[in-house]
Amino acid sequence: QVQLVESGGGLVQAGGSLRLSCAASGRTFSLRAMGWFRQAPGKERELVAAITWPGGYAYYRDSVKGRFTISRNNAENTVSLQMSSLKPEDTGVYYCAADRTSGGSWPPVSSEFNSWGQGTQVTVSS
């Protein structure tokens, strides 16, 4: 198992920035990728960005390309999501997730993520 602890999030005005961080512990040697999901009220959870582990190849959903940056620190077992030019539609609960599924797809689908953080609220006001 991999345990995940998130930090960051909060309330920001449209156009502002926030940084989310996630610390992984446990069986991190078996990681294939890490990802950030978000879930807005009344909507399904969606993958926002993912990064291979330890390679660092990144995926972004179209709506965040050019605004969000995912990064990882292999030595510290952390993954971060830098969010800029935030929009009200970026509002939601953001979850860090760990993928230890061998031979999975790219980008990974939700079912391939084996461990999840507790979630952190991001609210962007207009």
Residue, then its C-alpha position, 0 to 999 in steps of 0.5 A: q500500500v501507498q499512503l498519501v497526504e495532501s496539502g495546499g488548496g484553499l480559496v483564491q480569486a479567478g486568475g490567481s494561483l495555488r500549489l497542491s502537494c502530496a507526500a507518498s509513503g509505504r510501497t513507493f518503489s512500486l509506483r508507476a505514476m502519480g496523478w491529481f483528480r478533481q471532483a466538482p459538486g454534482k460531477e464525476r471525478e476527473l483526471v487533471a494531470a498525471i506523471t510517470w514515476p520515476g520518469g516524469y512524463a506528464y499528461y494534462r487534460d485539455s482544460v488545464k494545459g498551459r495553466f497547470t504543471i505537475s512535478r515530482n521529487n523522487a528523492e522525497n516521494t512528493v508530487s505537486l500541482q502548480m495551478s495558475s490562471l485559475k478559473p471558477e470551473d477549476t473549483g472542486v475537491y482535488y485528490c492525489a492518487a497513486d498508480r501501481t498497476s503494471g502495464g496500465s494505460w496512458p493516461p491512466v484511468s481511475s480504476e488503475f489508481n490504487s491509493w488515494g489521498q483524503g482530498t483538499q478543497v480548491t475554490v476559485s471565486s469569480 
